[in-house]
């Protein structure tokens, strides 16, 4: 919607920016508190990841090592050739409970960092559609829903206070300078466009101006308007994410002489995520508010501030939802009775995603009632942006990476099964194929180059063991590890993204007679996130290769997500 206006005025905006920027400077702008107006390289990477401890309770308990195993609902989304191993029809349902806890090193507590969720992990049915006496012994069809990724988590923290800490207002000032913004009749103008018609990348800075955080002097220089250069800055942030990605699968699998099993799946992906990102600051001067404290709030030249900001808070809300389609092909070969070798290829999922974005900002300041009346007066400011919608012809279209899975399993009669899987996922092959117009953002070729430069193929190992001490009960354990897909683990993305996962699993299985069964599973997983900054707005003389002339950064942070997952599968054979 608003993107159409940006397309119409892009040339005007570009010309206005070029004329207004100071000569001889370039800029580095971003951070997780800024780059939320559009999907980023980090977003595409995160939305492409799948968590291998979902599907049925049996597959979860064995860490998802099911490329060469079959006769389980996990075959729908891992290797459809496993459907050929069913000797009967089946209906199964798997409720799931997830609990996620976050911890950020070197920070102070701020709000809740735990999120629990009850959801549907899997529901599906398998039907026998053909039985024969020739080489093709049977053909089975399956349909079901499987939850493949969980986006339910909270993380938050506070840091400071410390004199000399950069404020987000400093970065906002650099951002408005970089965009060539000017004040025109009390409104921000950039390239001839006012306020919320400016590219949404600059909306946080626009809200900062409207909330008295930043201002422009007569010389055209942007600066923090009501925050003294001698302020002790305390920052805090929280991220609340909700949503999931799941697949509706339509699959078929066949059995050739109990030696060769082949299968194929058409998968319809459904993806939804909502994120609410809060960033706030408070300011003090020797423990006071700048009026009654021993140290007064002053600018760099020693001038006293007429009004002193006490605190600010910015809330940004993003929602992305859409659908995708993919195909899976698989084969399992049985060279001897006890050994199975499996291979599965998952094509990229083609996604079409809609997105909504908006923000609000609030500030609290102290100021004198009038030049002749020194009475201190508290006043607040509340600002709400327009809502940006990327949909229809302005939606986001991208391909997730290709996945290749190989596996082997060995069976010791009816007593035990050991299964090992290896997966290769080409994250450097993620491609953006359609996007809204971004005057200041990357294009499709830029995204492609980012994935080539910063990402590589990711490796995943899964190991599962099942032991049956008695015919009616099974004991299961598993281990899974997904290594980093970043070429350099020190790479800082625009937002934190999971780059390494380790999981330990266990479970029980019970045969409740000939018709019913019950499986229980538990998975403990740790997810290492990339380092990130909340904001940065730095000025560089002449080129990015030079040392920055001014650095305004929040510092670097590293968050770890810890997950506890509980699943129960109830199945009925027919």
C-alpha positions as CSV (number, residue, x, y, z in Angstrom):
1,X,0.0,0.0,0.0
2,X,2.4,2.7,1.2
3,X,5.1,1.0,-0.8
4,X,3.4,2.1,-4.0
5,X,3.9,5.8,-2.9
6,X,7.6,5.1,-2.3
7,X,7.9,3.7,-5.8
8,X,6.3,6.8,-7.3
9,X,8.6,9.2,-5.4
10,X,11.8,7.1,-5.3
11,X,13.7,9.4,-7.7
12,X,12.6,12.5,-5.9
13,X,13.7,11.0,-2.6
14,X,17.1,9.9,-4.0
15,X,17.8,13.3,-5.4
16,X,16.8,15.1,-2.1
17,X,19.0,12.7,-0.1
18,X,22.0,13.3,-2.2
19,X,21.7,17.0,-2.0
20,X,21.2,17.1,1.8
21,X,23.9,14.7,3.0
22,X,27.2,16.3,4.2
23,X,29.9,15.7,1.7
24,X,32.8,13.3,2.6
25,X,30.9,11.1,5.0
26,X,29.4,7.6,4.7
27,X,27.3,5.8,7.3
28,X,26.8,2.5,9.0
29,X,23.2,2.3,10.4
30,X,21.2,-0.6,11.9
31,X,20.8,-3.0,14.8
32,X,17.9,-5.0,16.0
33,X,16.0,-1.9,17.3
34,X,16.2,-0.3,13.8
35,X,16.0,-2.8,11.0
36,X,12.5,-4.0,11.5
37,X,10.7,-2.3,8.6
38,X,11.5,-5.1,6.1
39,X,12.6,-8.7,6.0
40,X,16.4,-9.1,6.3
41,X,19.0,-11.7,5.5
42,X,18.8,-12.8,9.1
43,X,15.0,-13.2,8.8
44,X,15.2,-15.4,5.7
45,X,17.9,-17.5,7.4
46,X,15.7,-17.9,10.5
47,X,12.5,-18.7,8.6
48,X,14.3,-21.3,6.6
49,X,15.4,-23.3,9.7
50,X,13.5,-26.4,10.8
51,X,13.7,-28.0,14.3
52,X,14.3,-31.7,13.9
53,X,12.7,-32.7,17.3
54,X,9.1,-32.4,16.2
55,X,6.7,-34.8,14.3
56,X,5.8,-38.0,16.3
57,X,6.9,-38.8,19.8
58,X,8.8,-41.8,18.6
59,X,10.8,-39.7,16.1
60,X,11.4,-37.0,18.7
61,X,12.7,-39.5,21.2
62,X,15.2,-40.8,18.6
63,X,16.2,-37.2,17.7
64,X,14.5,-37.4,14.3
65,X,16.9,-40.0,12.9
66,X,14.3,-41.5,10.5
67,X,15.7,-41.2,7.0
68,X,16.1,-45.0,6.8
69,X,13.3,-45.9,9.2
70,X,9.6,-46.0,8.4
71,X,6.1,-47.0,9.4
72,X,5.9,-43.7,11.4
73,X,4.1,-40.4,10.9
74,X,7.6,-38.7,10.6
75,X,7.9,-40.3,7.2
76,X,5.5,-37.7,5.8
77,X,8.1,-34.9,6.3
78,X,11.5,-36.7,6.5
79,X,11.5,-39.6,4.0
80,X,8.2,-40.5,2.3
81,X,9.7,-43.9,1.3
82,X,9.1,-44.9,4.9
83,X,5.3,-45.0,4.1
84,X,6.0,-48.2,2.1
85,X,6.9,-50.0,5.3
86,X,3.4,-49.7,6.7
87,X,1.6,-53.1,6.8
88,X,-1.7,-51.6,8.0
89,X,-3.6,-48.3,8.1
90,X,-3.0,-45.9,10.9
91,X,-4.3,-42.7,12.5
92,X,-2.2,-40.8,15.0
93,X,-2.2,-37.5,16.9
94,X,0.6,-35.8,18.8
95,X,0.0,-33.0,21.3
96,X,3.1,-31.0,22.2
97,X,4.2,-28.8,25.0
98,X,7.2,-26.5,24.6
99,X,8.9,-24.4,27.2
100,X,11.6,-21.9,26.1
101,X,13.9,-20.0,28.4
102,X,16.4,-17.3,27.3
103,X,19.6,-16.1,28.9
104,X,21.8,-13.2,27.7
105,X,25.4,-13.0,29.0
106,X,26.5,-10.0,31.0
107,X,23.2,-8.3,31.4
108,X,20.6,-7.6,34.1
109,X,17.1,-9.1,34.5
110,X,14.3,-7.4,32.8
111,X,10.8,-8.9,32.4
112,X,10.1,-12.6,31.8
113,X,12.5,-14.7,29.7
114,X,10.3,-17.9,29.7
115,X,7.5,-18.9,27.4
116,X,5.4,-22.1,27.5
117,X,3.1,-23.2,24.8
118,X,0.7,-26.1,24.1
119,X,0.2,-27.0,20.5
120,X,-0.4,-29.7,18.0
121,X,2.8,-31.4,17.0
122,X,1.4,-33.8,14.4
123,X,-1.9,-35.3,13.2
124,X,-2.1,-37.7,10.2
125,X,-3.4,-40.9,8.7
126,X,-2.0,-43.5,6.4
127,X,-4.1,-45.7,4.1
128,X,-3.3,-48.9,2.2
129,X,-4.4,-48.3,-1.4
130,X,-2.9,-51.4,-3.0
131,X,-1.7,-54.9,-2.1
132,X,-0.4,-57.3,-4.6
133,X,1.3,-60.6,-5.0
134,X,3.9,-59.5,-7.5
135,X,7.0,-57.5,-7.1
136,X,5.2,-54.4,-5.9
137,X,3.8,-55.7,-2.6
138,X,1.9,-52.6,-1.5
139,X,1.3,-48.9,-1.9
140,X,0.3,-46.6,0.9
141,X,-0.9,-43.0,0.9
142,X,-0.6,-40.6,3.8
143,X,-1.9,-37.1,4.7
144,X,-1.1,-35.1,7.8
145,X,0.0,-31.9,9.5
146,X,3.4,-31.6,11.1
147,X,4.8,-28.7,13.1
148,X,8.4,-28.1,11.8
149,X,9.5,-24.9,13.6
150,X,8.4,-23.1,16.8
151,X,8.7,-19.3,17.0
152,X,7.4,-18.9,20.6
153,X,10.0,-17.4,22.8
154,X,10.8,-14.3,25.0
155,X,14.1,-12.7,25.8
156,X,14.8,-9.5,27.6
157,X,17.6,-7.7,29.5
158,X,18.9,-4.4,30.8
159,X,22.3,-2.9,30.8
160,X,24.0,0.2,32.3
161,X,23.7,2.8,33.6
162,X,27.0,4.3,32.7
163,X,28.2,7.7,31.8
164,X,29.5,7.6,28.2
165,X,27.0,5.0,27.0
166,X,25.7,5.8,23.6
167,X,22.0,6.6,23.4
168,X,19.8,5.5,20.6
169,X,19.1,9.2,20.1
170,X,22.7,9.6,19.0
171,X,22.2,6.9,16.3
172,X,18.9,8.5,15.3
173,X,20.7,11.8,14.8
174,X,23.2,10.1,12.5
175,X,20.3,8.3,10.7
176,X,18.5,11.5,9.9
177,X,21.7,13.1,8.8
178,X,22.4,10.2,6.5
179,X,18.9,10.4,5.0
180,X,19.3,14.2,4.4
181,X,16.3,15.0,6.6
182,X,15.3,18.6,7.4
183,X,12.7,20.2,9.6
184,X,9.9,21.8,7.5
185,X,7.1,23.6,9.4
186,X,7.5,21.3,12.4
187,X,7.6,18.1,10.3
188,X,10.5,16.0,9.1
189,X,11.0,16.2,5.4
190,X,13.2,13.9,3.4
191,X,13.4,14.2,-0.4
192,X,10.2,16.3,-0.3
193,X,8.2,13.6,1.5
194,X,7.0,14.3,5.1
195,X,6.9,12.2,8.2
196,X,5.5,8.7,7.7
197,X,5.7,9.0,3.9
198,X,9.5,8.8,4.4
199,X,11.0,5.3,3.8
200,X,10.0,3.2,6.9
201,X,13.7,2.5,7.6
202,X,13.8,6.0,9.1
203,X,10.5,5.7,11.0
204,X,12.2,5.2,14.4
205,X,14.2,8.4,13.9
206,X,11.0,10.2,12.7
207,X,9.3,9.1,16.0
208,X,12.4,10.3,17.8
209,X,12.0,13.8,16.4
210,X,8.2,13.9,17.2
211,X,9.0,12.7,20.7
212,X,11.6,15.4,21.3
213,X,14.5,12.9,21.5
214,X,16.3,14.6,18.5
215,X,16.3,18.0,17.0
216,X,18.0,20.0,14.3
217,X,19.8,23.3,15.0
218,X,20.0,26.3,12.7
219,X,23.2,25.0,11.1
220,X,21.2,21.9,10.0
221,X,23.0,19.5,12.5
222,X,21.0,16.8,14.1
223,X,21.6,16.2,17.9
224,X,19.9,14.6,20.9
225,X,17.5,17.4,21.9
226,X,16.8,16.7,25.6
227,X,19.5,14.3,26.6
228,X,22.7,15.8,28.1
229,X,26.1,14.8,26.9
230,X,26.9,13.9,30.5
231,X,23.9,11.6,31.0
232,X,24.3,8.1,32.4
233,X,22.3,5.9,30.0
234,X,20.5,2.7,31.1
235,X,19.0,0.6,28.3
236,X,16.6,-2.3,28.2
237,X,15.0,-4.4,25.5
238,X,12.6,-7.2,25.2
239,X,11.5,-9.4,22.3
240,X,8.2,-11.3,22.3
241,X,7.8,-13.8,19.5
242,X,4.8,-15.9,18.7
243,X,4.0,-18.3,15.9
244,X,5.2,-21.5,14.1
245,X,5.8,-23.1,10.7
246,X,4.0,-26.3,9.8
247,X,3.5,-28.5,6.8
248,X,0.4,-30.2,5.4
249,X,1.8,-33.3,3.6
250,X,0.3,-35.4,0.9
251,X,2.5,-38.5,0.4
252,X,2.7,-41.8,-1.3
253,X,5.1,-44.7,-0.6
254,X,5.6,-48.1,-2.2
255,X,7.2,-51.5,-1.3
256,X,9.1,-53.4,-3.9
257,X,9.9,-57.0,-2.8
258,X,10.6,-55.8,0.8
259,X,13.9,-54.6,-0.6
260,X,13.3,-51.3,-2.1
261,X,10.9,-48.6,-0.8
262,X,10.2,-45.4,-2.7
263,X,8.1,-42.4,-1.9
264,X,7.2,-38.8,-2.7
265,X,5.5,-35.9,-0.8
266,X,3.9,-32.6,-1.8
267,X,4.2,-30.3,1.1
268,X,2.1,-27.2,1.7
269,X,3.8,-25.0,4.3
270,X,2.0,-22.5,6.5
271,X,4.1,-19.9,8.3
272,X,3.1,-17.2,10.9
273,X,5.2,-15.1,13.2
274,X,4.5,-12.0,15.2
275,X,7.3,-10.1,17.0
276,X,7.0,-7.3,19.4
277,X,10.3,-5.6,20.0
278,X,10.6,-3.0,22.8
279,X,13.6,-0.8,23.4
280,X,13.8,1.8,26.2
281,X,16.3,4.1,27.9
282,X,16.4,6.1,31.1
283,X,18.8,9.0,31.9
284,X,20.3,10.3,35.1
285,X,22.9,12.8,36.2
286,X,24.7,11.8,39.4
287,X,21.6,9.8,40.3
288,X,19.3,12.8,39.8
289,X,17.0,14.0,37.0
290,X,19.2,16.8,35.8
291,X,17.3,19.5,37.8
292,X,17.8,18.6,41.4
293,X,21.0,16.5,41.0
294,X,24.5,17.8,41.8
295,X,25.3,17.4,38.1
296,X,23.1,19.3,35.8
297,X,22.2,18.1,32.3
298,X,24.4,19.9,29.8
299,X,25.3,19.8,26.1
300,X,29.0,19.3,25.1
301,X,29.6,23.1,25.2
302,X,28.4,23.3,28.8
303,X,25.0,24.8,28.0
304,X,22.2,23.8,30.4
305,X,19.3,21.9,28.8
306,X,16.0,23.7,29.1
307,X,14.2,20.4,29.2
308,X,15.6,17.1,30.4
309,X,14.3,13.7,29.2
310,X,13.9,11.1,31.9
311,X,13.0,8.0,29.9
312,X,11.9,6.8,26.5
313,X,10.3,3.6,25.1
314,X,9.8,2.4,21.6
315,X,7.6,-0.6,20.6
316,X,7.8,-2.1,17.2
317,X,5.4,-4.8,16.0
318,X,5.9,-7.0,13.0
319,X,3.7,-9.8,11.6
320,X,4.6,-12.1,8.8
321,X,2.4,-14.9,7.4
322,X,2.1,-16.8,4.2
323,X,2.3,-20.2,2.5
324,X,4.8,-22.2,0.6
325,X,5.1,-25.4,-1.5
326,X,7.8,-28.0,-1.7
327,X,8.5,-31.6,-2.9
328,X,10.2,-34.5,-1.3
329,X,11.6,-37.6,-2.9
330,X,12.9,-40.6,-1.0
331,X,14.2,-44.1,-1.2
332,X,15.2,-46.8,1.3
333,X,17.1,-49.9,0.3
334,X,17.5,-53.1,2.3
335,X,20.6,-55.0,1.2
336,X,20.2,-57.5,4.0
337,X,17.4,-58.1,6.4
338,X,18.8,-56.1,9.3
339,X,20.3,-53.1,7.4
340,X,18.4,-50.2,5.8
341,X,20.0,-47.4,3.8
342,X,17.9,-44.2,3.2
343,X,18.2,-41.2,1.0
344,X,15.8,-38.2,0.8
345,X,15.9,-35.0,-1.2
346,X,13.8,-31.9,-0.1
347,X,13.4,-29.3,-2.7
348,X,13.4,-25.6,-1.8
349,X,10.2,-24.3,-0.4
350,X,8.8,-21.5,-2.4
351,X,7.2,-19.0,0.0
352,X,5.0,-16.0,-0.6
353,X,4.7,-13.9,2.6
354,X,2.7,-10.9,3.6
355,X,4.0,-8.5,6.3
356,X,2.7,-5.7,8.5
357,X,4.9,-3.2,10.5
358,X,4.2,-0.3,12.8
359,X,5.7,1.4,15.8
360,X,4.9,3.7,18.8
361,X,7.1,5.8,21.0
362,X,6.7,7.4,24.4
363,X,8.9,9.8,26.3
364,X,8.9,11.5,29.7
365,X,10.7,14.8,30.3
366,X,11.1,17.6,32.9
367,X,11.0,21.2,31.9
368,X,10.4,24.7,33.4
369,X,6.9,25.9,33.1
370,X,8.0,29.2,31.4
371,X,11.2,31.3,31.2
372,X,9.9,33.5,34.1
373,X,8.5,30.6,36.1
374,X,11.2,28.1,37.2
375,X,8.6,25.5,38.4
376,X,9.5,22.1,37.2
377,X,6.8,20.4,35.1
378,X,6.7,16.8,33.8
379,X,5.3,16.2,30.4
380,X,4.9,13.1,28.2
381,X,4.8,12.5,24.5
382,X,3.1,9.6,22.7
383,X,3.7,9.0,18.9
384,X,2.1,6.3,16.7
385,X,3.3,5.6,13.2
386,X,1.3,4.6,10.2
387,X,0.9,0.9,9.4
388,X,3.1,-0.5,6.6
389,X,1.6,-3.4,4.7
390,X,3.6,-5.5,2.2
391,X,1.1,-7.7,0.5
392,X,-0.3,-8.6,-2.9
393,X,2.1,-7.6,-5.6
394,X,4.3,-6.1,-2.9
395,X,4.7,-9.3,-0.9
396,X,7.9,-11.1,-0.1
397,X,8.8,-14.2,-2.2
398,X,11.8,-16.4,-1.5
399,X,13.2,-19.9,-1.8
400,X,14.3,-21.8,1.3
401,X,17.4,-24.0,1.0
402,X,17.6,-27.5,-0.5
403,X,18.0,-30.3,1.9
404,X,19.7,-33.7,1.4
405,X,19.4,-36.5,4.0
406,X,21.2,-39.8,4.1
407,X,20.7,-42.4,6.8
408,X,21.5,-45.9,7.9
409,X,19.9,-48.1,10.5
410,X,20.6,-51.6,11.9
411,X,18.1,-53.9,13.5
412,X,19.0,-56.6,16.0
413,X,15.9,-58.7,15.5
414,X,13.0,-57.4,17.5
415,X,15.3,-56.2,20.4
416,X,17.0,-53.0,19.2
417,X,17.3,-50.5,16.4
418,X,20.3,-48.1,15.9
419,X,19.8,-45.3,13.4
420,X,22.2,-42.6,12.2
421,X,21.3,-39.6,9.9
422,X,23.3,-36.9,8.2
423,X,21.7,-33.8,6.6
424,X,23.2,-31.2,4.4
425,X,21.3,-27.9,4.0
426,X,22.5,-25.3,1.6
427,X,21.7,-22.0,3.3
428,X,23.9,-20.2,0.9
429,X,21.3,-21.1,-1.8
430,X,18.5,-19.1,-0.2
431,X,17.1,-16.7,-2.8
432,X,14.8,-13.7,-2.7
433,X,12.6,-13.7,-5.8
434,X,10.2,-10.9,-5.1
435,X,10.0,-8.0,-2.7
436,X,8.5,-4.6,-2.1
437,X,10.5,-1.6,-3.4
438,X,13.1,-0.5,-0.8
439,X,14.6,2.9,-1.6
440,X,17.3,2.4,1.1
441,X,17.3,-1.4,1.4
442,X,18.8,-4.3,-0.5
443,X,17.6,-5.7,-3.7
444,X,17.3,-9.4,-4.9
445,X,20.9,-9.4,-6.1
446,X,22.1,-7.9,-2.8
447,X,20.4,-10.7,-0.8
448,X,21.9,-13.3,-3.1
449,X,25.4,-11.8,-2.6
450,X,24.9,-11.7,1.2
451,X,24.0,-15.4,1.3
452,X,27.0,-16.3,-0.8
453,X,29.4,-14.2,1.2
454,X,28.3,-15.0,4.7
455,X,26.6,-18.4,4.6
456,X,27.6,-22.0,3.7
457,X,26.0,-25.4,3.8
458,X,24.9,-26.5,7.3
459,X,25.6,-30.0,8.6
460,X,23.2,-31.9,10.9
461,X,23.8,-35.2,12.7
462,X,21.1,-37.3,14.3
463,X,21.5,-40.5,16.2
464,X,18.7,-42.6,17.7
465,X,18.5,-45.9,19.6
466,X,15.4,-48.0,20.4
467,X,15.5,-51.0,22.7
468,X,12.6,-53.3,23.5
469,X,13.3,-55.1,26.8
470,X,9.8,-56.7,26.5
471,X,7.5,-56.9,23.4
472,X,5.0,-54.4,24.8
473,X,7.5,-51.6,25.7
474,X,10.3,-49.6,24.0
475,X,13.0,-47.4,25.5
476,X,14.4,-44.7,23.2
477,X,17.2,-42.1,23.4
478,X,18.7,-39.8,20.9
479,X,21.2,-37.0,20.2
480,X,21.2,-34.3,17.6
481,X,23.6,-31.6,16.6
482,X,23.2,-28.9,13.9
483,X,26.4,-27.0,13.2
484,X,26.8,-23.4,12.1
485,X,25.9,-22.4,8.6
486,X,27.9,-19.1,8.9
487,X,31.3,-18.9,7.2
488,X,32.4,-16.9,10.2
489,X,30.8,-17.4,13.6
490,X,31.7,-13.8,14.5
491,X,29.4,-12.4,11.8
492,X,27.0,-9.9,13.2
493,X,23.6,-10.0,11.4
494,X,21.0,-7.3,11.6
495,X,19.1,-9.5,14.1
496,X,20.0,-12.5,16.3
497,X,19.6,-15.8,14.5
498,X,20.1,-19.4,15.7
499,X,23.4,-20.8,14.3
500,X,24.0,-23.9,16.4
501,X,21.6,-26.4,18.1
502,X,22.4,-29.4,20.4
503,X,19.6,-31.7,21.6
504,X,19.3,-34.7,23.8
505,X,16.1,-36.8,23.7
506,X,14.5,-39.8,25.5
507,X,11.1,-41.5,25.4
508,X,9.0,-44.6,26.0
509,X,6.6,-46.5,23.8
510,X,3.8,-48.8,24.7
511,X,1.8,-51.2,22.6
512,X,-1.8,-51.1,24.0
513,X,-2.9,-54.3,22.4
514,X,-3.1,-55.0,18.6
515,X,-5.0,-51.8,17.8
516,X,-3.6,-48.9,19.8
517,X,-0.2,-47.6,20.9
518,X,1.1,-44.7,23.1
519,X,4.5,-43.0,22.8
520,X,6.0,-40.4,25.1
521,X,9.0,-38.2,24.4
522,X,11.2,-35.5,25.9
523,X,13.7,-33.3,24.1
524,X,16.1,-30.8,25.7
525,X,17.7,-28.4,23.2
526,X,20.1,-25.5,23.4
527,X,20.2,-22.9,20.6
528,X,23.1,-20.6,20.3
529,X,22.3,-17.2,18.8
530,X,24.6,-14.9,16.8
531,X,26.0,-11.8,18.4
532,X,24.0,-8.6,17.8
533,X,23.7,-4.9,18.5
534,X,20.6,-3.2,19.5
535,X,21.5,-0.1,17.5
536,X,24.4,1.5,15.8
537,X,24.8,4.8,13.9
538,X,28.4,5.5,12.9
539,X,29.9,8.2,10.7
540,X,32.8,7.3,8.5
541,X,35.0,9.9,6.7
542,X,35.2,9.3,3.0
543,X,34.7,5.5,3.0
544,X,33.7,2.5,5.1
545,X,37.3,1.3,5.0
546,X,38.4,4.3,7.1
547,X,38.3,4.4,10.9
548,X,34.9,5.8,12.0
549,X,34.8,9.5,12.9
550,X,32.0,8.9,15.4
551,X,30.8,5.7,16.9
552,X,27.4,5.3,18.5
553,X,26.7,1.7,19.4
554,X,24.8,-0.2,22.1
555,X,27.5,-2.8,22.6
556,X,27.3,-6.5,21.6
557,X,25.0,-9.1,23.1
558,X,24.7,-12.9,22.9
559,X,21.5,-14.8,23.8
560,X,21.1,-18.5,24.3
561,X,17.6,-20.2,24.0
562,X,17.0,-23.3,26.1
563,X,14.0,-25.5,25.1
564,X,12.2,-28.3,26.9
565,X,9.7,-30.2,24.6
566,X,7.2,-32.8,25.7
567,X,5.2,-34.9,23.2
568,X,2.7,-37.7,23.4
569,X,1.5,-39.7,20.4
570,X,-1.7,-41.8,20.5
571,X,-2.2,-44.0,17.5
572,X,-4.8,-46.4,16.2
573,X,-4.1,-49.1,13.7
574,X,-6.8,-50.3,11.2
